[in-house]
Amino acid sequence: MLYWLHDFLDINILGYITIRAGVAFFIALCLTLFLLPRFIKWAQRTSSVQPINDWAPERHQEKHSTPTMGGIVFIGATIFASLLSIRWDNAYAQAGILTLFLFSLIGFYDDFAKIKKSENLAGFKARTKLFLQILSAFAVAAFLCLFADFNTDLYIPFLKNPVMDMGVFAILLWVLVIIATSNAVNLTDGLDGLATVPSIVALTTFSIIIYITGNIKISSYLLMPHFQVSEVAIMASALIGALTGFLWYNCHPAEVFMGDSGSLTIGAFLGYLAIISKSEILLFLIGSIFVIETLSVILQVGSFKLRQKRVFLMAPIHHHFEMKNWAENKIIVRFWIIAILSNILALITLKIR
C-alpha cells in the first residue's frame, strides 16, 4: 500500500526500501504492544496457559500459569505491517508471506491442542508435525522455483563465485534449511526471552545482507550475488519490530510465551531469509545459538543410545546450566552475548571474499 501511494501520489520517499522498512518496524511494534496486553488478559481469563513438561527443571513448574501462544499476536502484526509496506508484485515477498502463514498455522494448532488438553506433549504427533513442515517448506521452495525463477547456485563464505549449481537438489537443501531452522528455534525457546533476542539479532543481520543483495551497486562492490529480494528486508524489519514489542512482555519474568506458533514460524522465516540471500552456510554463524541448542540435543540423544551415558545434565543445553544452578537471567544474557558476537563475525565475512 505504501509503495502504491508512492506510485499513485508521487510521494518519492515511500519508494525507498529503508523508509518502508522503518515504517513496517514501527507499525508491527505498536500493534504488538497494543494487542499483547489484551491477549494476555484474555489468555488468563480462558486459562490459555503453558503446560510444563514433567521432566523440566523444578523451577519451571512455577511458570505453569503463564499464557502461551503469543506468537499469533506478533506474527499477525508482522504480516499486517508487511502487507502495508511491501510491493505486492514481488515474488520473494509473496513467498515470505507464504512462509509466515503456513508455519504459523502449524504452530497454532500445536499450541491450541496443548492448551485444550493441558498437556505439553499434546498436539501433532512428531511424524505428523514433521510431515506438515516438509510439505510447507516444499511449497515455499517450489514457489521460489516456479514464480521467482530463483537460481540454484550454492555460495559459501569467503568465495565470490558460486561453488556449484545444485539443480533440483537445491529444493531438497532449501526444505532442509527451513525445517532445521524452524525446529532449532523451537528447541531454543525454553527460557524467558532466550529465543527472542537471538532471533532479533539474526533478523537484523539478514536484513542487512538482503538489502545488500537487492542493491546492484552495493552487491557488486562487495562481490555478492544480486537478486530482487530487497522487499523481504521490509518483512524482516516488521518481524524485528513485532519481536521487540513481544520482548517487552517476554523478558524475565515472562508474562507471555511465544509458543510453537511463534518459534516454529520465526525459525522457518530465518531459514527462508538464508535461502534467498544465498547464506545457507553462513546461517550456522548467524544462528549460532540455535545451532548450539540443536547440537546439544543430538549429542545427548546419540550418546545415550550408543553408550547409555549423558553428555549434559539435561538437554537442550540451557537446561544443563539450569541444573548447574545458574541463575536464569545469567544463562539468558550470556546466550544473547554469544548471538551478538557471532552475528558481528558473520557481517565481517561479507567483506572478505
N, C-alpha and C positions, 0 to 999 in steps of 0.2 A: 504493500500500500504506500509506504514512504517513497519507494522508487517510482511508483505511478504518479505521486504528487510532484516528484522532481521532473518527470517527463511531461506531465499534463500542465502543470502550473509554472514550469520553467524555474523551479527552485533548485539552483545548481548544487547547493550544499548537501542536499539529500541524495545526490548521486554518488557521494563518497562512501566507500566501504567503512572507513573509520568512524564517520559520523553516525551511520546507521547501526554500526556495532555498538557504539556508545549509547544510542537511544534504546536499542534492544536490551542492553545490560540493565538500564535503569527501569525500563518497563517491567522486566522479569523480576528485578529486585523488589520494586514497590508492590507488585502484585503478590509476590510470595509473602512479604511482610504483612500485607493486608489480610491475606487468606489464612495463613498458618494459625494465628491465634484462634480464629473461628473454627478451624478444623480441629485443633487441639481440644477445645471445649466440646465440640460435637463428639469426638472420639472418646473423651472421658465419660460423657453422658451415656453413650451407647456401649461402653466397655470394649471399644475397639483398641485393645492394648496388646503389648508384645508378649506372647507366650515364651517362657525361658526354658531352654533345654535342661534336663536334669544333670547332664554331665558338665554344664558350665560352672566356672568357679563360683563358690558360695556367695560372694558379694554381688554377683549378678542377679540373684534372686530378688533383691530389693528393687530391681527395675521392672518387675512383672506388671506394674500398673502404668508404665509409660506408654502413651499412644504410639502406634506404628502406622505405616502406610503413608508417611508424609511425602514420599516420592511422587505420589499422584499430584500433589499440590505444585511442587517445583517443576516437575516435568510438564504439567499442564501450562504453567506460567511460561516455560521455555518455548513450547510450541506456539502459544498465543503471541508472544513477543517476536518470535521468528517470522511468523506469518505476516505480521505487521511491517516487518523491516526488510525481508529478503525480496529478491526478484523471483517471482513465482515460476518464471520460464527457465530457470537454471536447473538442469537435471541433477547436479550434485547436491543442491539444496533440497530438491524433491526426495532424493534418496536418504538424505539426513533426516527429514521429517518421517519418512517411512521407518527408519531405524528406531527413532524415538517412540513412535506409535506402537509398532509390533512388540518391542521388548517391554514396554510399559504395560501392555495387555497381559503378557505372560506373568510379570511380577505382580500385577494387581490381583489376578486370580489366586496366585500363591499366597499372597498376604491375606486376602479375604477368607480363604479356606482355613488358614491358621487361626485367624480371629474367631471365625464361626465355630470351630471345633475346640478352641482354646488349647491347641497343641502345636508345638513348634515344628513337628515333623509332618504335620498335615499338609494338604495342598497337592501339587502334582507329584506323582512318583518320579524318582530320579530319571528313569528312562524316558518317561513321557515329557518331562521338562526339557531334557537334552534334545529329544526329537523336535520339539517346538522351537527350540533355539536354533537348531540346524536348519529347519525349514525357513525361519525368519531371516537368518543370516544368508541363506541361499537366495532368498527373494531379493535382498539388498544387493548381493553380488551380481545376480542376473540383471537387475535394473541398471547397474553400472555398465555392464557389457552391452545391453540392448539399447539403452536410451542416452547414456552419457558417452558411449563409444570410448570408454576408458582403456588406455593401453595396458598391456600385461607385463611390462618390463619390471625386473626386480633391481632395486637400488640398495646399496649398502653404504654406511657412513664412510667418509673419507675418500670415496671414489666419485668422480664427477660424471662418469658414464655408467649406464646400467650394466650389470654383470651377465644378465641373460634375459631372454624372452620366455616367460613361463607358459605361454599359450593357455590352453584350457585348464592347466594345473593352477593357474592364478586364482580361479574361482575357489578351488579347494583351500588354498592358502588364506584367501580373504575370509572364507567361512570359519576356518580355524582361528584366525586372529580375532574375529568378532566374538566368537563363543568363548575363547580362552580369556579374553579381557573382561567379558561380561561376568564370568564366574569368579575371576580373580578379585574384582572389586566387591563382589558379593561376599567372598570369604573375608575380606579386609574389614567389612562393616560389622565389627564386633564390639567396639568401644565408642564412647561419645565423641563424635567429630573425627574419628580416626580415618574414615574413608573420605570425608567431605573435603578437608583441606588438600590432601594429595590429589584429589580429583580436580579441584580448582587450579592447582599448580600445573597439572598435566594439561588441562584445557587451555591455560594461558600459553604454555609452550606451543601447543598445536595451533592455537590462534595465530601466533607469530609465524610459524612455519607455513601455514596455509595461506596467510596473507602474502608472504614472500613468493610462494609457489604460484599464486594467482597474478602476481605482478611481473610482467615480462622483463622490465628493466632490472629490478632487484634480483629476480631469479637468474637472469643472465649474468649479472655481476658476480653472484655467489656460486655460479656453475651448478645450479639446481634445476630440476625438471620444471616445466611450466604447463599448467592446466588452468582452466577457467573455474577454479574452486573457491575464489575469494568470498563468495556469498556465504559459504559454510562457516567462515570465520565469524560472521554475524550471529549464526546459531550458537557457536561455541561461546561467544560473548554473552548471549542471552542465558545460557546454562550457567556460566560463571556468576552472573547477577542473581539468578534464582538460587544457586547453591550458597551464595553469600547471605542471602536472606534466610535460607534454611539454617545456616550455621548459627545465626543469632539465637535460635531455639534448640539447636542440636549440640552446642558446646556443653561441656561438663558443668553441672549435672544436666543431662539432656531432658528436655521437655517433650521431645518427639523423636522417633526414629524414622529413617527413610524407608526401611523395609525393602523387600525384593523389588517392589515397583520402582524404587529409586536406584538401588545398587546395580541391578541387572541392566537397567537402561543406561546408566552412566557408563558402565563398562563397555556395553555394545557400541555406544556412540564414540567412546575413545578409540575403540578398535576401528571404527569406520573412519575416524579422522586420520589414524595412522595409515590406512589404506590409500585414501585419496591424496595424502601428502607424500606418498612413497616412503613412509617412515616405519615400515613394519619391523625392521631390525632395531631401529632407534627406540621403538616402543619399550624395549627391555630396560632402557635407561630412564626414559620419561615416566614409565610406570613402575619404577624400581620397588616401591613399597608393595604394590600388588604382586609383583614377581616374587619377592621375598616371602610374602604370606602364602602364596600358592606352592612354592618350593618346599616350605616348611611342612605343609600337609602331605605333599608327595613323598618327602623323605620319611615322615613319621609313619605313614601307611606302609610304604615299601619296606622300611626297616622292621616293622612289627610282623609283617607277613613272612619276611625272609629269615629274620633272626629271633623273632619273638621278643625284641627289645625296642624300647622307645628312644628316639634321638632327643626329643624335647619332653618336658614335663607334661605339656599339653599343646596341641596344635589347633588352629593356626598359631604362629609364633607369639602374637600379642598375649595369648593366654599363658604361654610359657613364662613370660615376665610377670604376669599377674600371680602365678603360682610361686614365683620367687619373691612375692610381696613388694613389688614395685608399686608405687602409687599410680593410679590410673592416669592422672594428668601427666606424670613423668613419661610414661610409655607413649602417650598420645603426642606430646610435644616433641619428643626425640624422633619419633617416626616422621612428624612434619618436617623437622630439620633435614632428615635424610632425603625426603622427597624434594625439598627446595634445592639442596645441593646437587642432586643427581640431574635435575632439570636445568640447572645452570650449566653443568657439564654438557648436557645434550645440546643446548644452544650454542655452546662454544664449538662443537663439532661442525656446525654449519659453515664456518669459515675455513675449516681445514679440509680441503679437497684437492 
